[in-house]
Amino acid sequence: MFRKTIRYAQSLIADNKWALLMVGIACVAFAALTVAVIYPAYKDSNNGMYSSKLGQPSLLRKTGKALPVVVEEAKVQKIERHIMGEGLCASRPVLAPIIPMALVQEIHVEEGQEVEAGQLLASLDASKAKIKYESAKLAVSTAEAELERVRLGSAYVLAQERPEVEKINLAAMQEQRSFAKEKLDRFESAHEKGVISKIALLEARKEFTQVAEKLSQATLSMQMAERGVLQSLKIAENALGDAKQALAHRQEELKAYQIYSPASGVIDRVLIQPGEYNQDSGKPGFLIASGLWFEAFFDQSDFPHVKAGLETVVSLESYPGVDFKGKITRVKPVVSFNSGGPEISRPLRPRGSGSPEWAATFKVQIDFTDAEVVKSVVTGMTGFTRMTKTSQSLTVPRASVMSISAGSGVVYLVDGDSDWRMQSVKVGHVGLKDVEILDGIQAGDRVMVDGHWSLNADDQIEVHHR
C-alpha cells in the first residue's frame, strides 16, 4: 500500500511537473515579496500600510503589546540660519522738469549717458525772457530816480509835503500872532482909558482870532508835511524794493532756460527734442536713474533677523559665480502679499502651511560696497541675496515636531520608562534636520522621533534610543 502511494505520487509529479514548478516559483516570489516589501512596510511608520489594519501598531494593539518608539534628547547646539531674498537692482527715478514755455534749442545729452548733478542737459530759447529782464532793469533805475526825487522834495505829487516850506510859513504866522496879540493888548488898555471905541477893540480881537486860526492851520500843515514825507519816502523805497524783486525774479527765470541735471545718474529717457515747443510748464524733459542698489524681498518670517547694517552677498543672473558684497541700509517695515522678487503671479506654499498661500514679503535695500565692481551692474538686473546667522539654541530633530504653523508646533515627550504626553512648543528656525525650540521643553528632555505618528491616547510604548 505504501509503495503504491509513492508510485502514485511520483506519477502525479511526473505528469504535472511544470505546474508544480510554477507553484514553487510563486511561493518563493511571495516569500521574497514579504521579506522585501510587506514586512518593511508593516514596520515603516512612513508607509501607508503602517497605519492600516495590517500595520504593526494595529496588530500590536490586538495582541496587547507596547508600540515601539524611537526617542532622542533635546540639546543645545549651533544653528545656522540661511536667509535668502530675491530681487533686482534698482535706482531712484528723478525727473528733470521744463518750467518755461519756450522753444527747445538744443539737447546736450543722450539716453544711456552718465551725468553728474548740475550738468547741462538742454537749452531753451530765452529771447523773450531776456527782453523782460532788461525791462525789469529799467524799472529798477526808474524807481531809484523816483526815490531820489522824493528825498529832494521835487516830485510834483509832493507839493503839499515840504516840511521846509511849512516851517517858514509857521514861523511867519507865529510872528503875526505875536504882533496881533500886542496890538490887542494896546487896544484893550486904550479902551479902558476911553481913548478908542469899542468897535475898534472888536476889530482888533477879530484880527487876533484870524491870525491864531491861521497859526493853528500852519502848525497842522507842518505836522502833516513831516509825516507825509516819511510815508512818501517809505512808498518810494518799497517801490524800489519791488522793482529789485521783479528783476531778481526775471534773473531766475533766465536760469530756467538752461536745464541742469538735479542728480547724478544715467539718462534713462529723453522726453523732448530740438525744435519742439514746451506748451506745459513743469512737464518732464528727462528721466534720470539715480543711484544703484539691490532691492530684495524676504519672507516675513525673516523680519526679526534682517537688520540695517548687516553685511550680505548678492548674486546676479547676469554674472554667474560672481558675488557682489553689500550691506543692508534700509528695511521697509511693511509686509506685502503680492510682491515676491520682483513679482509673483501664482500662489506659493510657504513652510508650515498646509494649503496654497500668497507670498508675504517685506522689502530691503542693500547698497553695494565695492564701487569698482558695481560699474558693471545696471538697473533691472535680477538675482538673489543671502546671509547666514549663527546662534546657540535648543534643538530637536525635525521629525519630532508636528503641526508646525505660525511659530508653534507639537512634540511627544517621554517621561520615565513608558509614560508619554503631547507638548506644545514655540518654534524658531526650521531646518532640514533640526528645529529651533524657543519655549515648551528643556535641554535633556526626550522627544519621540519615530513611531509617534500613529499613537493613540491609551497606547503603551516601548522606548528605543537612537
NORVENWO-V867485 format. One record per backbone hydrogen bond with DSSP energy under -1.0 kcal/mol. CO is the residue of the C=O (numbers start at 1). NH is the residue of the N-H. E is the energy in kcal/mol with one decimal. If there is no record, write none. Layout:
co={CO CO}
nh={NH NH}
e={E E}
This chain:
co={1 2 3 4 5 6 7 8 9 10 11 12 16 17 18 19 20 21 22 23 24 25 26 27 28 29 30 31 32 33 33 34 37 38 39 40 42 44 49 52 55 56 57 58 59 60 61 67 69 70 70 71 72 74 75 77 79 81 83 85 86 87 88 89 90 92 94 96 96 98 100 102 103 104 106 110 113 115 116 119 121 122 123 123 126 127 128 129 130 131 132 133 134 135 136 137 138 139 140 141 142 143 144 145 146 147 148 149 149 155 156 158 162 163 164 165 166 167 168 169 170 171 172 173 174 175 176 177 178 179 180 181 182 183 184 185 186 187 188 189 190 197 198 199 200 201 202 203 204 205 206 207 208 209 210 211 212 213 214 215 216 217 218 219 220 221 222 223 224 225 226 227 228 229 230 231 232 233 234 235 236 237 238 239 240 241 242 243 244 245 246 247 248 249 250 251 252 254 255 257 259 259 261 265 266 267 269 273 276 280 283 285 286 287 287 288 289 290 293 294 295 296 297 298 299 300 302 302 307 310 312 313 314 315 316 319 324 325 326 327 328 330 332 336 348 350 357 360 361 362 363 364 365 365 366 367 370 373 374 378 381 382 383 384 385 386 387 389 391 393 394 395 396 397 398 402 405 407 408 409 410 411 412 413 415 419 421 423 425 426 426 429 433 434 435 436 439 442 445 446 447 450 456 460 462 464}
nh={5 6 7 8 9 10 11 12 13 14 15 16 20 21 22 23 24 25 26 27 28 29 30 31 32 33 34 35 36 37 38 39 41 42 43 44 56 47 52 55 59 60 61 62 63 65 64 462 464 449 450 466 447 444 395 393 391 389 387 385 297 383 295 380 293 290 288 285 286 282 102 278 125 275 123 113 267 265 119 261 108 259 105 106 130 131 132 133 134 135 136 137 138 139 140 141 142 143 144 145 146 147 148 149 150 151 152 153 154 158 159 161 166 167 168 169 170 171 172 173 174 175 176 177 178 179 180 181 182 183 184 185 186 187 188 189 190 191 192 193 195 201 202 203 204 205 206 207 208 209 210 211 212 213 214 215 216 217 218 219 220 221 222 223 224 225 226 227 228 229 230 231 232 233 234 235 236 237 238 239 240 241 242 243 244 245 246 247 248 249 250 251 252 253 254 255 256 257 258 124 121 122 118 115 289 112 287 276 104 283 98 271 96 268 269 94 266 92 90 366 88 364 86 362 302 303 305 306 310 328 326 386 324 384 319 322 314 369 312 367 309 365 334 361 357 353 348 300 336 298 332 296 329 330 294 327 374 376 377 381 89 317 87 315 85 313 83 81 79 77 437 75 435 400 401 410 408 427 405 425 402 423 448 421 419 415 413 411 409 438 439 436 398 431 396 428 426 445 74 414 72 70 459 67 69 71}
e={-2.0 -2.1 -2.8 -2.4 -2.1 -2.6 -2.3 -2.4 -2.5 -2.5 -2.1 -1.4 -2.4 -2.0 -2.0 -2.1 -2.3 -2.4 -2.4 -2.2 -2.6 -2.7 -2.5 -2.3 -2.5 -2.8 -2.4 -2.3 -3.0 -2.9 -1.9 -3.0 -2.5 -2.2 -1.3 -1.9 -2.0 -1.4 -1.3 -1.4 -2.1 -2.7 -2.4 -1.9 -1.5 -2.7 -1.1 -2.8 -2.2 -3.3 -1.3 -1.8 -2.8 -2.9 -2.8 -2.4 -1.9 -2.4 -2.3 -2.6 -2.4 -2.1 -3.0 -2.7 -2.3 -2.9 -3.3 -2.7 -1.1 -2.5 -1.1 -2.8 -2.6 -3.2 -2.4 -1.7 -2.7 -2.3 -2.0 -2.6 -3.1 -2.7 -2.2 -1.7 -2.2 -1.7 -2.1 -1.8 -2.4 -2.2 -1.9 -1.7 -1.9 -1.9 -1.6 -1.9 -2.5 -2.1 -2.1 -1.9 -2.3 -2.0 -1.8 -2.0 -2.0 -2.0 -1.8 -1.5 -1.6 -1.6 -1.4 -1.9 -2.2 -1.8 -1.5 -2.3 -2.4 -2.4 -2.3 -2.3 -2.1 -1.9 -2.5 -2.3 -1.8 -2.2 -2.8 -2.5 -2.1 -2.4 -2.3 -2.3 -1.8 -2.4 -2.2 -1.7 -2.5 -2.3 -1.7 -1.2 -2.8 -1.4 -2.2 -2.2 -1.8 -2.3 -2.6 -2.2 -2.2 -2.4 -2.3 -2.1 -2.5 -2.2 -2.2 -2.2 -2.1 -2.3 -2.5 -2.3 -2.5 -2.7 -2.2 -2.1 -2.7 -2.6 -2.1 -2.3 -3.0 -2.0 -1.4 -2.0 -2.9 -2.7 -2.1 -2.7 -2.6 -2.7 -2.6 -2.4 -2.1 -2.6 -2.9 -2.0 -2.3 -2.3 -2.2 -2.0 -2.5 -2.4 -2.3 -2.2 -2.3 -2.2 -1.8 -1.2 -1.3 -1.3 -1.8 -2.7 -4.0 -1.3 -3.1 -2.9 -3.0 -3.5 -2.5 -1.8 -3.3 -1.8 -2.4 -2.8 -2.4 -2.6 -1.7 -3.0 -2.0 -3.2 -3.4 -2.4 -1.7 -2.5 -1.8 -2.0 -2.3 -1.5 -1.5 -1.1 -1.6 -2.8 -2.3 -2.0 -2.9 -2.9 -1.1 -1.9 -3.0 -1.9 -2.6 -2.4 -3.5 -3.0 -2.1 -2.4 -3.6 -1.6 -2.5 -2.3 -3.3 -2.3 -2.6 -2.5 -2.4 -1.4 -3.2 -2.1 -1.8 -1.6 -2.2 -1.4 -3.0 -2.7 -2.1 -3.3 -2.7 -1.6 -2.8 -3.4 -3.5 -2.5 -3.1 -1.9 -2.6 -1.7 -1.2 -2.4 -1.4 -2.3 -2.3 -2.4 -3.2 -2.9 -2.3 -2.1 -1.4 -3.0 -2.9 -2.6 -2.0 -3.0 -1.0 -3.2 -3.4 -2.6 -1.7 -2.9 -2.7 -1.9 -2.9 -2.2 -2.4 -2.3 -1.8 -3.2 -2.4 -2.6}
